[in-house]
Amino acid sequence: MTNFNIEIVSDPVCPWCYIGKKKLDKAIEIHQSTHPYDTFTRTWKPFYVKPHSPEKGVPVLPNLRKQYGTMMANMMTERVRSIGADAGINFKFEGKTGRTRDAHRLIQLGKTKSPEMQTRVVEELFASYWEGEADITSHEDLTKAGVKAGLDEAEVKEWLANDRGGKEVDAEAGMARVNGVPNYRVGKYTVSGAQDPGAFLKIFHKIKAIENGEPEGWGSCVGQ
């Protein structure tokens, strides 16, 4: 049995982070279909894609058009929608974007419970923002996502209202040492961007091969 430790640097307002998560989920599903006793521990690290975004949410699509122009923004959203659909995501671009520090603080609360809870919080934030038209800066919307993930409502409200987890989030974001997200660290291996499941499966195979005593770099002979 192998336990794979995966460290993920991500930001809820990055659509590629959501797509990347779905592709990682698929890779884990495929791997466990042949290695059912292997386990995966995912730890999520914060990253501020746009650290100077407004504290109060602004509509996603008009904001994109303001930054990139209407034609470029439309091209970007259509590409994300198309690739997202293949990953099972219904991107809407109808929510509100802004500073993600509070969202990362909510993820930090999930981390204090367990890696599994942290991942559920991340999942709910992605789904609520990208598919549920939520406001990523709204404590009300963040609370709904946290409760849906399984956190206690009163604890979430107290946590958000009192800047709990803020210092930890800022420190981790400052130590991210990546230029873009998503970024995945699986053992000593790194995957950058929302790559297909095969990129992760190759790494899982390498780690298992080394664990089984095979020298790194050996391939496998597979018949049809």
HELIX and SHEET records of a PDB file:
HELIX    1   1 PRO A   15  THR A   34  1                                  20    
HELIX    2   2 VAL A   60  TYR A   68  1                                   9    
HELIX    3   3 THR A   70  ASP A   86  1                                  17    
HELIX    4   4 ARG A  101  LYS A  113  1                                  13    
HELIX    5   5 PRO A  115  TRP A  130  1                                  16    
HELIX    6   6 HIS A  139  ALA A  149  1                                  11    
HELIX    7   7 GLU A  153  ALA A  161  1                                   9    
HELIX    8   8 GLY A  166  GLY A  174  1                                   9    
HELIX    9   9 PRO A  197  GLU A  211  1                                  15    
SHEET    1   A 4 THR A  39  PRO A  46  0                                        
SHEET    2   A 4 ASN A   3  SER A  10  1                                        
SHEET    3   A 4 ASN A 183  VAL A 186 -1                                        
SHEET    4   A 4 TYR A 189  SER A 192 -1                                        
SHEET    1   B 2 VAL A  58  PRO A  59  0                                        
SHEET    2   B 2 LYS A  96  THR A  97 -1                                        
END                                                                             
